[in-house]
């Protein structure tokens, strides 16, 4: 484990006036209902991201902002709901009014080069407000743009592509699909290689809805033992790098006959260290929630090209004492069991629960929520300048830990983990993680 230093680079960005990019051709004006997964309360926020691109001599004389803006307009012909606006119907049901009003687009220039960032391509980005403007008069939900993009040109000829998207519209896999279509258009394609599929009715509640599975992730009574509430005051945000060497060290804590993925062992160790750092009582209930792509869990699988939210939130429940007093292998088994819960019936039960409970929020009391975006292929986005040198979520979050693909300055491919904890707990967390990482 390598604790990455906070980003410290300071630079100036000059923004041009924002504009709305509309589809390059006329598109249908219609209302499209979101699925019952899409419009749950926990997804009603903006999902930010950032891509860094080096200068490419093959693109000399090309303006990345112009190329991307034109590609966006072309891609919106196929993904025209992104150019619409959210409306709220009866009982809070969300729908997209496909008005064609457009995506918010900003071009900008920064007095900095790609190389001046050094190795600081990980959250939290102290400069993110410069790279993607947060409009104060926008609540980011109803009647506002569903997607915002800022392309910032660098002095060296490289550029930064930053964005936020309304999470009710898509998940990381769906966003990657849409942006890949933009990249294809930028490189000369006339149509996307994967045709977009709306079909949000596939993840709509049954009639009548019926909860058939246990969903600790939405059950506020599941963690009834305990009174500790994690304070969000005095939060410290840190990122940690795990390369092949660090992952191999963590695997030593798991018996040779136990099969586990990198996600399993990393999540188990982080969860255990986090619970120790927060110093919960031994009898207090604690929850792990994994975000799982469920596209392949259906029979037949969801159609190729489906770009709505298709994620489950399976949970593992135990007590702080049981988790911390047992070997790490115990936590690994809990992670594996949680992931295995995601079946077609589990997803249908989850959707039905959301409708029955009026879009119940996730249970975040003493919970550790993990999202692995290393397989979303967001780093493969190519507008003609090659794949992104680095890609990341914009910031650390209070309630969720992201696993981000990353290559360090030694050229090692690994995972950056973003963590937010109260200052006193972060000190303990770093010590615990350092102890485990040294074997």
C-alpha positions in Angstrom: 0.0 0.0 0.0 1.3 3.4 -0.9 -0.3 6.5 0.7 -0.4 9.1 -2.1 0.3 12.7 -1.1 -2.5 15.3 -1.6 -2.5 17.0 -4.9 -0.9 20.5 -4.6 -0.6 21.9 -8.1 -2.0 25.4 -8.6 -2.8 26.9 -12.0 -5.3 29.2 -13.7 -8.1 28.3 -16.0 -9.8 30.8 -18.4 -13.3 29.6 -19.4 -15.2 30.6 -22.5 -18.9 31.2 -22.3 -20.9 28.0 -21.8 -23.1 26.8 -24.6 -25.7 24.0 -25.2 -24.7 21.3 -27.7 -27.8 19.9 -29.4 -28.1 16.7 -31.5 -26.6 17.1 -35.0 -29.9 16.0 -36.6 -33.6 16.2 -35.5 -34.5 13.6 -32.9 -37.8 12.3 -31.5 -39.6 14.6 -29.0 -41.1 12.2 -26.5 -41.2 11.3 -22.8 -39.3 8.2 -21.6 -39.8 6.7 -18.2 -36.8 5.8 -16.2 -36.6 2.4 -14.6 -37.4 1.8 -11.0 -33.6 1.4 -10.3 -32.8 4.6 -12.1 -35.1 6.9 -10.1 -34.3 5.6 -6.6 -33.3 8.3 -4.1 -29.7 7.2 -3.9 -29.0 7.9 -7.5 -30.4 11.4 -7.7 -27.0 13.2 -7.9 -24.3 14.2 -10.3 -21.6 11.6 -11.1 -18.3 13.4 -11.9 -15.3 12.2 -13.8 -12.1 13.5 -15.3 -9.7 12.3 -18.1 -6.2 13.6 -18.8 -4.8 13.4 -22.3 -1.2 14.0 -23.5 -0.2 15.9 -26.6 -0.3 13.7 -29.7 1.7 15.0 -32.7 -0.6 13.1 -35.1 -3.4 15.6 -34.0 -1.2 18.7 -34.5 -3.4 21.6 -35.5 -6.6 19.9 -34.2 -8.6 21.7 -31.4 -9.8 19.1 -28.9 -12.7 21.2 -27.8 -14.0 21.5 -31.4 -13.5 17.8 -32.1 -15.2 16.7 -29.0 -18.1 19.2 -29.3 -18.8 18.0 -32.9 -18.5 14.3 -31.8 -20.9 15.0 -28.9 -23.5 16.5 -31.3 -23.2 13.4 -33.5 -23.5 11.0 -30.6 -26.6 12.7 -29.2 -28.4 11.8 -32.4 -28.3 8.2 -31.1 -28.3 9.0 -27.4 -30.9 11.8 -27.7 -32.3 11.4 -24.1 -29.1 12.9 -22.8 -30.1 16.1 -24.6 -33.5 16.2 -22.7 -34.5 17.2 -19.2 -35.8 15.3 -16.2 -39.4 15.7 -15.2 -41.2 14.3 -12.2 -44.6 12.6 -12.6 -47.1 11.2 -10.1 -45.7 9.7 -6.9 -42.3 11.1 -7.7 -41.7 8.9 -10.8 -38.9 10.4 -12.9 -39.0 10.6 -16.7 -36.9 12.1 -19.4 -38.6 14.8 -21.6 -36.6 14.4 -24.8 -36.7 18.1 -25.7 -33.4 18.2 -27.6 -32.4 21.3 -25.5 -28.8 20.0 -25.3 -25.8 19.2 -23.2 -24.0 22.0 -21.4 -20.5 22.4 -22.9 -17.6 24.7 -21.9 -14.2 25.1 -23.5 -11.3 26.5 -21.5 -7.6 27.1 -21.4 -5.1 26.4 -18.6 -1.6 27.8 -18.0 -0.2 24.4 -17.1 1.2 21.3 -19.0 0.4 17.7 -18.6 3.8 16.9 -17.2 3.4 19.6 -14.5 0.8 17.4 -12.9 3.6 14.9 -12.2 2.0 11.9 -10.5 -1.0 13.7 -9.1 -3.7 12.1 -11.1 -5.9 10.9 -8.3 -8.6 12.2 -6.0 -9.1 14.5 -4.2 -8.4 17.0 -7.0 -8.1 20.4 -5.3 -8.3 22.0 -8.7 -11.5 20.2 -9.9 -13.6 23.3 -9.5 -11.4 24.9 -12.2 -11.9 22.0 -14.6 -15.6 21.7 -14.3 -17.8 24.7 -13.4 -20.5 24.1 -10.8 -23.3 26.5 -11.8 -24.8 27.9 -8.6 -28.3 28.3 -10.0 -28.5 24.6 -11.0 -30.0 22.0 -8.7 -28.7 19.3 -11.1 -32.0 17.4 -11.2 -35.3 18.5 -12.6 -35.3 20.7 -15.7 -31.5 21.0 -15.9 -29.0 19.6 -18.3 -28.4 15.9 -17.7 -24.7 16.1 -18.8 -22.1 18.8 -18.5 -18.7 18.7 -20.2 -15.6 20.9 -20.0 -12.7 20.5 -22.3 -9.6 22.4 -21.0 -6.7 22.8 -23.3 -3.2 22.6 -21.8 -0.1 24.6 -22.8 1.6 21.5 -24.1 -1.2 20.6 -26.5 -2.7 18.0 -24.2 -6.1 18.5 -22.7 -8.4 17.6 -19.8 -11.9 16.2 -20.4 -14.1 16.6 -17.3 -17.8 15.9 -16.9 -20.6 15.2 -14.7 -23.7 13.2 -15.6 -27.0 12.8 -13.8 -26.7 9.3 -12.2 -30.4 8.5 -12.7 -29.6 8.3 -16.5 -26.8 5.8 -16.5 -24.2 3.9 -14.5 -20.5 3.7 -15.1 -20.9 0.9 -17.7 -23.6 2.9 -19.6 -21.6 6.1 -19.4 -18.5 4.4 -20.8 -20.7 3.1 -23.7 -22.0 6.6 -24.5 -18.6 8.2 -24.3 -17.0 5.5 -26.4 -19.6 6.4 -29.0 -18.4 10.0 -28.8 -14.8 8.8 -29.3 -15.8 6.7 -32.3 -17.6 9.8 -33.9 -14.5 11.9 -33.2 -12.4 9.4 -35.1 -14.7 9.4 -38.1 -17.4 6.8 -37.5 -20.9 7.5 -38.7 -22.7 5.3 -36.2 -21.7 3.8 -32.8 -20.3 0.2 -32.8 -22.8 -0.6 -30.1 -26.3 0.6 -30.7 -27.9 2.2 -27.6 -30.8 0.4 -26.0 -33.3 2.2 -23.7 -35.7 -0.5 -22.7 -36.0 0.7 -19.1 -39.2 -1.3 -18.6 -36.9 -4.4 -18.2 -36.0 -3.1 -14.7 -39.5 -2.0 -13.6 -41.3 -3.6 -10.7 -43.6 -6.6 -11.1 -47.3 -6.3 -10.8 -47.9 -6.9 -7.9 -44.5 -6.2 -6.5 -43.1 -8.9 -4.2 -40.0 -8.8 -2.0 -38.5 -12.3 -2.0 -35.0 -11.7 -0.9 -33.3 -10.2 2.2 -32.0 -6.7 1.5 -29.9 -5.5 4.4 -28.7 -2.7 2.2 -32.1 -1.0 2.3 -33.2 -2.2 5.8 -32.5 0.5 8.5 -33.2 -2.1 11.2 -30.5 -4.4 10.0 -27.8 -2.5 12.0 -30.0 -2.1 15.1 -27.3 -3.2 17.5 -25.1 -0.1 18.3 -25.4 3.6 18.7 -22.2 5.0 17.0 -22.8 7.4 14.2 -19.8 8.3 12.1 -19.3 12.1 12.1 -18.9 13.8 8.7 -17.1 16.8 10.4 -13.4 17.1 10.1 -13.2 14.6 7.3 -9.8 13.8 5.7 -9.6 12.5 2.1 -6.8 10.3 1.0 -5.9 8.0 -1.9 -4.0 4.7 -1.7 -2.2 2.8 -4.5 -2.3 -1.0 -4.6 -0.1 -2.5 -7.2 0.8 -6.2 -7.9 3.2 -6.3 -5.1 0.8 -4.9 -2.5 -2.1 -7.2 -3.7 0.3 -10.3 -3.5 1.1 -9.3 0.1 -2.6 -9.1 1.0 -3.2 -12.5 -0.5 -0.9 -14.1 2.0 -3.6 -13.7 4.6 -5.9 -16.0 2.6 -5.4 -19.8 2.6 -4.1 -21.2 -0.7 -7.2 -23.3 -1.2 -9.5 -20.3 -1.0 -10.2 -18.7 -4.4 -10.7 -14.9 -4.3 -10.4 -12.0 -6.7 -8.4 -8.8 -6.2 -11.7 -7.1 -5.3 -12.5 -9.7 -2.6 -9.2 -9.5 -0.8 -8.8 -5.7 -1.2 -12.4 -5.0 0.0 -12.0 -7.4 2.9 -8.8 -5.7 4.1 -10.1 -2.2 3.7 -13.4 -3.0 5.5 -11.6 -4.5 8.4 -9.1 -1.6 8.7 -12.0 0.9 8.4 -14.0 -0.7 11.2 -10.9 -0.8 13.5 -10.2 2.8 12.7 -13.7 3.9 13.6 -13.4 2.1 16.9 -17.0 0.7 17.0 -18.0 -1.4 20.0 -17.5 -5.1 19.6 -21.3 -5.8 19.6 -22.2 -3.1 17.1 -23.6 -4.2 13.7 -21.6 -3.2 10.7 -22.5 -3.5 7.0 -20.5 -3.9 3.8 -22.3 -2.9 0.6 -20.8 -3.8 -2.8 -22.0 -2.2 -6.1 -22.4 -5.0 -8.7 -23.0 -4.8 -12.4 -26.1 -7.1 -12.9 -26.4 -7.0 -16.7 -25.3 -10.7 -17.0 -27.4 -11.9 -14.1 -30.6 -12.0 -16.1 -31.8 -14.9 -18.3 -31.5 -13.8 -21.0 -28.9 -11.1 -20.1 -29.9 -7.4 -20.5 -29.5 -6.4 -24.2 -26.1 -5.3 -25.4 -26.3 -1.6 -25.5 -28.5 -1.1 -22.4 -27.1 2.1 -20.8 -29.4 2.6 -17.8 -28.5 1.7 -14.3 -28.2 -2.0 -13.9 -26.6 -2.3 -10.5 -27.3 -4.2 -7.4 -26.2 -3.4 -3.8 -25.7 -6.7 -2.1 -24.7 -6.4 1.6 -22.8 -8.4 4.2 -23.8 -8.0 7.8 -21.7 -8.8 10.9 -20.5 -7.2 14.1 -17.4 -5.1 14.5 -15.9 -7.5 17.0 -16.5 -10.6 14.9 -15.0 -8.9 11.8 -11.9 -7.6 13.6 -11.2 -10.6 15.8 -11.4 -13.2 13.0 -8.7 -13.7 10.3 -9.0 -11.7 7.1 -10.2 -14.8 5.4 -13.5 -14.4 7.3 -14.0 -11.0 5.8 -13.1 -12.4 2.3 -15.9 -15.0 2.6 -18.4 -12.3 3.6 -17.5 -10.3 0.5 -17.8 -13.3 -1.7 -21.2 -14.3 -0.2 -22.5 -10.7 -0.7 -21.5 -10.7 -4.4 -23.1 -14.1 -4.9 -26.5 -12.8 -3.8 -26.9 -10.9 -7.1 -29.2 -13.1 -9.2 -32.1 -12.3 -11.4 -34.5 -12.9 -8.6 -32.5 -10.7 -6.3 -32.6 -7.9 -8.7 -36.4 -8.2 -9.3 -36.9 -8.3 -5.5 -34.8 -5.2 -5.1 -36.8 -3.3 -7.8 -40.0 -4.4 -6.1 -38.7 -3.2 -2.7 -37.9 0.2 -4.1 -41.4 0.6 -5.4 -43.1 -0.8 -2.2 -41.0 1.5 0.1 -41.3 4.6 -2.0 -37.7 4.5 -3.2 -36.0 3.6 0.1 -32.5 5.0 0.5 -29.5 2.8 1.1 -28.8 2.1 4.7 -25.6 4.0 5.4 -25.4 3.5 9.2 -22.0 2.0 10.0 -21.8 1.0 6.3 -18.9 0.6 4.0 -20.0 1.2 0.4 -17.6 0.1 -2.4 -17.7 0.7 -6.2 -15.1 -0.9 -8.4 -14.9 1.1 -11.7 -11.7 -0.6 -12.9 -13.7 -2.7 -15.5 -15.9 0.2 -16.8 -13.1 0.9 -19.4 -13.5 4.6 -19.0 -9.8 5.0 -19.5 -10.1 3.6 -23.1 -12.0 6.7 -24.3 -10.1 7.9 -27.4 -11.0 11.1 -29.2 -8.1 10.7 -31.7 -5.4 11.6 -29.2 -5.1 8.0 -28.0 -6.5 6.7 -24.7 -6.5 8.8 -21.6 -3.2 9.0 -19.8 -5.2 9.0 -16.5 -8.8 8.8 -15.6 -10.5 9.1 -12.2 -13.5 10.1 -10.2 -13.2 13.8 -9.4 -13.2 13.7 -5.7 -13.3 11.5 -2.6 -16.8 10.9 -1.3 -18.1 10.8 2.3 -20.2 7.7 1.7 -18.5 5.7 -1.0 -15.1 4.3 -1.8 -14.1 4.0 -5.4 -11.5 1.6 -6.9 -9.9 3.4 -9.9 -7.5 2.0 -12.5 -4.1 3.7 -12.2 -0.5 3.5 -13.4 2.0 4.9 -11.1 5.3 6.7 -12.0 7.1 3.4 -12.0 4.8 2.2 -14.8 3.0 -0.3 -12.6 -0.7 -0.9 -13.2 -2.8 -1.0 -10.1 -5.7 0.4 -8.3 -6.2 3.7 -6.5 -8.6 3.6 -3.6 -10.2 6.8 -2.4 -11.0 7.0 1.3 -12.8 9.6 3.5 -12.6 9.3 7.3 -12.6 11.7 10.3 -9.0 12.8 10.9 -8.4 10.7 14.1 -9.8 7.6 12.4 -7.7 8.2 9.3 -4.5 8.0 11.4 -5.5 4.6 12.7 -6.7 3.4 9.3 -3.3 4.3 7.7 -1.4 2.4 10.5 -3.7 -0.7 10.2 -3.4 -0.8 6.5 0.4 -0.2 6.6 0.7 -3.1 9.1 -1.3 -5.5 6.8 0.6 -4.3 3.7 3.9 -5.2 5.3 2.7 -8.8 5.9 
